[in-house]
Amino acid sequence: MEDQLAFIATQHEVYPTELFQALITAKEKGKPIAVSDLNVEYRGNVANQAIFLITKESKVVAQFRVPDDTLSRTDVSFDNSMDSSKVRREIARQNPAPSHLKIENLRVGMKKINVSAEVLQVSEPSKVHTQFRDNAVVSNAVVGDETGKVLLCLWDQQVNSVHVGERIEVKNAHVAMFKGEKQLRLGKNGKICLIQETLEKQVA
């Protein structure tokens, strides 16, 4: 199950942990749950296994079964799955040169985006309590250029990587919508670089 979820997550640039949590929530609430541009739907149980359907724009991405006891575990890890050769090949296939855009030109659904911006605000990190894990940490930064502002979503080790006043380059991000607000997400393949550091190294 971990390998399959990791592969689907990589294909669609979402966190495997987010996708796993969506399975749990879809079963608990009995209604479809959206993760970025994927739709996760619980279809019922057969022999102590929950059946899930994942679609994108009404097209089937995958249908599979997950044992009920797996959904109740809190120690599921995707680290080994993300390092599998199949997932690494998919990451390589998805990684042509990202586009460099101004914030005003960002549209929901865009992928492989580079943005240079100044960090305007950073929210206090908060722990996200989920059934999957207790120690996920999330923070939102507001970054801007001369054309506008956008939220930058930071998870776990990305939190505390940016500070107000810094000039940064967000690399290989994608644009999502959350609670009616557009945001940049880094996913597994994105990263943040300090522009000042690069300039200082060039001068040195």
C-alpha angles and dihedrals in degrees: 000000000000092000093049094048091046090053094048090046091051092048091053100033099242130127114266088223091056091049092049091049089051090057090053093046094046091055094044095049098033093225136097117277124207121222109183102304095339125097118212117200130183110220102184140274133290122182095342091312125115116223117218132188120201118196137175120203089344092306118119113247098174144334120202146146127249122193112245091234090057091056090054095051121106096194100066109137128191097189096102092041092053088055095053118120092241092056093043090053090051091050090050091048091052096049112088114143110300121238118251110223142172116243094247089061096054115117129187110263096031114135137195093029128167117201129180112206148143120255105242102171138004122196122221110268113255131195115243110216110209134160088245097056139350101211105060109130124202135184134172124218125193112222127183146183132186090286102051150300134277138180117254112204115216124194131190111314090018090064113100090018092112133046135194113276097025122126109225141176115221107207131200095355129151131220119240138169120236124175090344094307128111115235142176116237126193100201117183095310102046127092142181123233127190109234093203091057091054091050092048092052091050091051092047 
